[in-house]
């Protein structure tokens, strides 16, 4: 039997490729063929062709972001979160092969209306997916902007902005421009996820207002959802004569939705959300000592709890919203330190307690060194999948220690990503030595707890994930 699949996660880095690898390995073990299209951070790879679709006996979409399903019209699709493909790929393949084919679509008005209603219902129930779509499009702007700002400082010094036209100042300004775009992009692609292309204009306009009126990240979230559902409402309730229907996508919807979003962001959303943001910023700036450590502990727990899932992404998105070009954020520092610890702690544990890991797990542990150092928390997922009751509490404890110490030490980070590699750039990290101590301490705590509570290999009898097969992260 032949199958096709698409995998896509919000960051387009780890989960996307791990899910693809799990499906490919499971299909081979079951005697089936599968072609997996990965929609990752570098774009679509191994793209499914028309020939692949004609020959396919089953279709799987494992994604936490919006995936264009227009090419699968009339076909039965098994659609699940990306983690399902990693957790139990064989069951997913069986579901796809046993799914009953849909009846051929009838080209009549009743059928089209029913389909539109079904799509609208689906869009209303996928709030997390809409948010993650926006975040996935925003993250490259955050990362590129942050690193370019850091490089500008490294080349031109801390006052690089006083030297317009210089190489360092050009990099710094380019980074600031990328940062300025991230909020409009977030609003635009949340709206796009809800109501497709017509919602891009009002979503981006709402996001732009959010970036200029002080409502920031929260304002862009509200703008994105408001724009998306506004476009759905316009399409549903505004009926024009057939002769004028062609004006809807190019004139009527952009004009009405953009106008309404502008009024909404100025008179309703702007000031209240800006007030909340200022109050939150004032509170965070007032934190020191024990209070700051408690916040760091909470952020650390969130980073490790689901290793790249919605809780982890919520903490990361919150941290990136505190970044201001030219200034180091203590919250960003705590989140990155905590996110590095799970893979690093597991990697150290595979060295300290070798008899408690299989040969394949020890090989996967070597990859975790690189993944953890690069701030890819998802590297811990294969270990957590096989032994969640021991691994997850261990990595949460270590991440809590790293996040708490980072905040207590007053460490700050001026970039949103990069792991240990950005620590070498001047002016990127404040309190560099204490910050490194926080990461090492968290790593040691995770490794110590896990090495102590994990059972020897011989005591494991029913391992759900085969590490020799699920090592998609090695391809990153």
C-alpha positions in Angstrom: 0.0 0.0 0.0 1.1 3.6 -0.7 0.6 6.6 1.5 1.4 10.3 1.4 1.8 12.6 4.4 2.6 16.2 5.4 4.3 17.1 8.6 4.6 20.7 10.0 5.3 22.2 13.4 5.2 25.9 14.5 9.0 26.4 14.3 9.6 24.0 11.4 12.6 22.6 13.0 12.5 19.5 15.2 8.9 18.1 15.4 8.5 18.4 11.6 11.4 16.1 10.8 11.0 13.8 13.7 7.4 13.1 12.7 8.4 12.5 9.1 11.1 10.0 10.3 8.7 8.2 12.6 6.2 7.8 9.8 8.8 6.6 7.3 10.2 4.0 9.7 6.8 2.7 10.7 5.6 2.4 7.1 8.7 0.4 6.2 8.3 -1.9 9.1 4.7 -2.5 8.1 5.5 -3.2 4.5 4.0 0.0 3.1 5.4 2.9 1.1 5.1 6.5 2.2 6.1 9.8 0.9 6.3 12.6 3.5 6.3 16.2 2.6 8.0 18.3 5.3 6.8 21.9 5.6 9.7 23.1 7.7 11.6 26.3 8.3 13.3 26.0 4.9 10.0 25.6 3.1 8.3 22.5 1.6 10.6 19.6 0.9 9.9 16.2 -0.8 6.8 17.8 -2.3 3.8 15.5 -3.0 3.1 15.3 -6.7 -0.2 14.6 -8.6 1.2 11.2 -9.4 1.8 10.5 -5.7 -1.8 11.5 -4.9 -3.3 9.3 -7.6 -1.4 6.3 -6.3 -2.0 7.0 -2.6 -4.2 4.7 -0.6 -4.1 7.0 2.5 -3.4 10.6 3.3 -2.0 11.9 6.6 -1.5 15.5 7.8 0.4 15.8 11.1 0.6 19.5 11.7 0.1 22.2 14.3 0.0 25.0 11.7 -2.3 25.8 8.8 -1.7 23.4 5.9 -3.2 24.1 2.4 -5.5 21.1 1.8 -6.9 22.2 -1.6 -5.0 19.6 -3.5 -6.7 16.9 -1.5 -10.3 17.9 -2.4 -12.5 14.9 -2.5 -10.0 12.6 -0.6 -10.3 11.3 2.9 -7.6 12.9 5.2 -6.4 11.8 8.6 -5.5 15.0 10.3 -3.7 15.0 13.7 -1.3 17.2 15.8 2.3 16.6 14.8 3.1 14.8 18.1 0.7 12.0 17.3 2.9 11.0 14.4 5.9 10.8 16.7 4.0 9.0 19.5 2.2 6.3 17.5 2.9 6.3 13.8 1.8 2.8 13.2 -1.7 3.4 14.5 -1.9 6.6 12.4 -1.0 4.6 9.3 -3.6 2.0 10.0 -6.2 4.7 10.4 -5.3 6.3 7.1 -5.4 2.9 5.3 -8.8 1.9 6.8 -10.5 5.3 6.4 -13.6 5.1 4.1 -13.2 7.2 0.9 -15.4 10.3 0.7 -18.1 10.4 -1.9 -17.2 12.4 -5.0 -18.0 16.0 -4.6 -21.1 17.2 -6.4 -20.7 20.6 -8.1 -23.9 22.2 -6.8 -24.7 25.2 -4.6 -25.9 23.1 -1.7 -22.7 21.1 -1.5 -20.6 24.3 -1.8 -22.5 26.0 1.0 -22.1 22.9 3.3 -18.4 22.8 2.6 -17.9 26.5 3.4 -19.8 26.0 6.7 -17.7 23.0 7.6 -14.5 25.0 6.9 -15.8 27.9 9.0 -16.6 25.6 11.9 -13.2 24.0 11.7 -11.6 27.5 11.7 -13.5 28.4 14.9 -12.3 25.4 16.8 -8.6 25.7 16.0 -7.5 28.6 18.1 -4.2 27.0 19.1 -3.5 26.2 15.5 -4.2 29.7 14.4 -1.9 31.1 17.1 0.9 28.7 16.2 0.6 29.6 12.5 1.2 33.2 13.4 4.1 32.4 15.7 5.7 30.1 13.1 5.7 32.9 10.6 6.9 35.4 13.2 9.9 33.4 14.6 12.2 33.8 11.6 11.8 37.6 11.9 12.6 37.5 15.6 15.6 35.2 15.2 17.1 37.0 12.2 16.4 40.4 13.7 17.9 39.5 17.1 21.1 38.0 15.7 21.7 40.9 13.2 21.3 43.3 16.1 23.9 41.3 18.1 26.3 41.2 15.1 25.9 44.9 14.7 26.9 45.4 18.4 29.8 42.9 18.0 31.2 44.8 15.0 30.4 48.4 15.9 30.4 48.4 19.6 27.7 49.2 22.1 27.1 52.6 20.5 27.0 51.3 17.0 23.8 53.4 16.3 25.9 56.6 16.6 27.8 55.7 13.4 25.2 55.8 10.6 26.3 54.2 7.3 28.9 52.0 8.9 28.9 48.2 8.4 28.0 47.5 12.0 25.2 50.1 12.0 23.8 48.8 8.8 23.5 45.3 10.3 22.0 46.8 13.5 19.4 48.8 11.4 18.5 45.7 9.4 17.9 43.7 12.5 15.7 46.5 13.9 13.7 46.5 10.7 13.1 42.7 11.0 12.1 43.3 14.6 9.6 46.0 13.5 8.0 43.5 11.1 7.5 40.7 13.6 4.4 42.1 15.2 2.5 42.9 11.9 3.5 39.4 10.6 2.0 37.8 13.7 -1.3 39.5 13.3 -1.4 38.9 9.6 -0.8 35.1 9.7 -3.1 34.5 12.6 -5.8 36.1 10.5 -4.6 34.1 7.4 -4.9 30.8 9.4 -8.5 31.7 10.2 -9.8 33.1 6.9 -7.1 32.5 4.3 -5.6 35.1 2.0 -8.4 37.8 2.2 -7.6 38.2 5.9 -3.9 39.1 5.4 -4.6 42.8 4.8 -6.6 43.5 7.9 -4.5 41.2 10.0 -1.3 43.0 9.0 -2.8 46.4 9.4 -4.0 45.5 12.9 -0.6 44.1 13.7 1.0 47.3 12.5 -1.2 49.4 14.7 -0.3 47.1 17.6 3.4 47.7 16.9 3.0 51.5 17.0 0.4 52.2 19.7 2.0 50.3 22.5 -0.3 47.3 22.6 2.5 45.1 21.1 2.4 41.3 21.2 -1.0 41.1 22.9 -2.5 43.7 20.6 -1.3 41.8 17.6 -2.9 38.6 18.9 -6.2 40.3 19.3 -5.9 42.0 15.9 -5.1 38.7 14.2 -8.1 36.9 15.6 -10.4 39.9 15.1 -9.3 40.3 11.5 -9.8 36.6 10.7 -13.3 36.3 12.1 -14.2 39.7 10.7 -13.4 38.5 7.2 -15.4 35.3 7.8 -18.4 37.4 8.9 -18.1 39.7 5.8 -18.1 36.7 3.5 -21.0 35.1 5.3 -23.4 38.0 5.8 -22.6 40.4 2.9 -24.4 39.2 -0.2 -23.8 41.0 -3.5 -25.3 40.3 -6.9 -23.5 37.7 -8.9 -22.2 40.3 -11.3 -20.4 42.0 -8.4 -19.1 38.9 -6.7 -15.7 39.3 -8.3 -15.2 42.5 -6.4 -15.4 40.8 -3.0 -11.8 39.5 -2.7 -10.0 42.4 -4.4 -12.1 45.4 -3.2 -15.0 44.8 -0.8 -13.3 42.6 1.8 -10.0 44.5 2.0 -11.7 47.8 2.1 -14.3 46.9 4.8 -12.0 44.7 6.9 -9.1 47.2 6.9 -11.3 50.1 7.8 -12.9 48.3 10.7 -9.5 47.0 12.0 -8.1 50.5 11.9 -11.0 51.9 14.0 -10.9 48.9 16.3 -7.2 49.2 17.0 -7.4 53.0 17.6 -10.6 53.3 19.6 -11.0 49.9 21.3 -7.8 47.8 21.6 -4.9 50.2 21.6 -5.1 52.1 24.9 -6.4 49.3 27.2 -3.8 46.8 26.0 -1.0 49.4 26.0 -1.9 50.1 29.7 -1.7 46.3 30.5 1.6 46.0 28.7 3.1 49.0 30.6 1.8 47.7 33.9 3.3 44.3 33.2 6.6 45.8 32.1 6.7 48.0 35.3 6.0 44.9 37.4 8.7 42.9 35.7 11.2 45.7 36.1 10.5 45.8 39.8 11.3 42.2 40.3 14.5 41.4 42.0 16.0 38.7 44.1 13.5 36.1 45.3 10.6 37.4 43.2 12.6 37.4 40.0 13.8 33.8 40.8 10.2 32.7 41.2 9.3 34.0 37.8 12.4 32.3 36.3 11.3 29.0 37.9 7.8 29.2 36.4 9.2 30.0 33.0 11.7 27.1 33.3 8.9 24.7 34.2 6.9 25.9 31.2 9.9 25.4 28.8 10.4 21.8 29.9 6.8 20.7 30.4 6.0 19.8 26.8 9.4 20.5 25.1 8.3 22.6 22.1 4.5 22.3 22.6 2.0 25.0 23.4 3.1 25.6 26.9 6.8 25.9 25.8 5.8 28.2 23.0 3.7 30.4 25.3 6.7 31.0 27.5 9.0 31.7 24.4 6.5 34.1 22.8 6.2 36.0 26.1 10.0 36.2 26.3 10.4 37.5 22.8 7.8 40.2 23.5 10.1 41.6 26.2 13.0 42.1 23.7 13.8 45.7 22.8 16.6 46.4 20.3 19.8 47.3 22.1 18.7 46.0 25.5 19.2 42.7 27.2 16.0 40.9 28.5 16.3 38.9 31.8 13.1 36.9 30.8 14.6 36.0 27.4 17.8 34.9 29.1 15.9 32.7 31.6 13.8 31.1 28.9 16.7 30.2 26.7 18.7 28.8 29.6 15.8 26.7 30.6 15.1 25.5 27.1 18.7 24.3 26.6 18.8 22.2 29.8 16.5 19.2 28.9 18.6 17.9 26.0 21.9 18.8 27.8 20.8 17.1 31.0 19.7 14.0 29.2 23.0 13.9 27.2 25.0 14.2 30.4 22.9 11.4 32.0 23.6 9.0 29.1 27.3 9.5 30.0 27.0 9.3 33.8 24.6 6.3 33.9 25.6 4.3 30.8 24.1 1.0 32.1 20.6 2.7 32.2 20.6 3.4 28.4 20.7 1.2 25.4 23.4 1.6 22.8 21.0 3.5 20.5 19.9 5.8 23.3 23.5 6.7 24.0 24.0 7.5 20.4 20.9 9.7 20.5 22.4 11.3 23.7 25.4 12.5 21.6 23.0 14.4 19.3 21.4 15.9 22.4 24.6 17.8 23.2 24.3 19.7 19.9 20.6 20.1 20.1 20.7 21.5 23.7 23.6 23.8 22.9 21.6 25.2 20.0 18.5 25.8 22.2 16.4 23.0 20.5 14.4 21.7 23.5 12.7 19.1 21.2 15.8 17.0 21.4 14.5 15.6 24.7 11.2 14.3 23.1 12.3 10.7 22.1 13.6 10.1 25.7 10.4 11.5 27.3 8.2 9.4 24.9 9.7 6.1 26.2 9.9 7.0 29.9 7.7 10.1 30.6 7.2 9.6 34.3 10.9 9.8 35.0 12.2 12.0 32.2 9.7 14.8 32.3 9.9 15.6 36.1 13.7 15.4 35.8 14.0 17.9 33.0 11.4 20.2 34.6 13.5 20.3 37.8 16.6 21.2 35.9 15.0 23.8 33.7 13.4 25.4 36.8 16.8 25.7 38.4 18.4 27.2 35.3 15.5 29.7 34.9 15.4 30.7 38.5 19.2 31.2 38.8 19.3 33.1 35.6 16.7 35.6 36.9 18.3 35.7 40.4 21.7 36.5 38.9 20.2 39.3 36.8 21.4 37.8 33.5 20.0 39.4 30.4 19.9 38.3 26.7 19.6 40.6 23.7 18.8 38.0 21.2 15.9 35.4 21.0 17.8 32.3 19.9 21.2 30.8 19.1 22.0 28.9 22.3 25.6 28.8 23.5 26.8 30.0 20.1 25.6 33.6 20.7 27.4 33.8 24.1 30.6 34.4 22.2 29.3 37.7 20.7 30.2 40.7 22.8 27.3 42.7 24.4 24.7 39.9 23.8 24.6 38.6 27.4 24.9 40.5 30.6 26.3 38.6 33.6 27.8 36.1 31.3 29.7 33.9 33.9 26.7 33.6 36.3 24.5 32.9 33.2 26.7 30.0 32.2 26.7 28.8 35.8 22.9 28.8 35.7 22.8 26.6 32.6 25.4 24.2 34.0 23.6 23.9 37.3 20.3 23.1 35.6 22.0 20.5 33.4 23.6 18.9 36.4 20.3 18.8 38.3 18.5 17.1 35.4 21.3 14.6 34.8 21.6 13.8 38.5 17.9 13.2 39.1 17.5 11.2 35.9 20.5 9.1 36.4 19.3 8.2 40.0 15.7 7.4 39.2 16.0 5.8 35.8 16.0 2.0 35.9 18.7 -0.2 34.3 18.0 -1.1 30.6 17.2 -4.8 31.5 14.2 -3.7 33.5 12.5 -2.1 30.5 10.3 -4.5 28.6 7.8 -2.6 26.7 9.5 0.4 25.1 7.1 2.2 22.7 9.7 4.1 20.7 12.7 2.5 19.0 15.6 4.9 19.2 17.3 3.4 16.3 14.3 4.5 14.2 13.3 7.8 15.8 16.3 10.0 15.4 15.0 12.6 13.0 16.7 15.2 15.0 20.1 14.0 13.8 19.3 15.4 10.4 18.9 19.0 11.8 
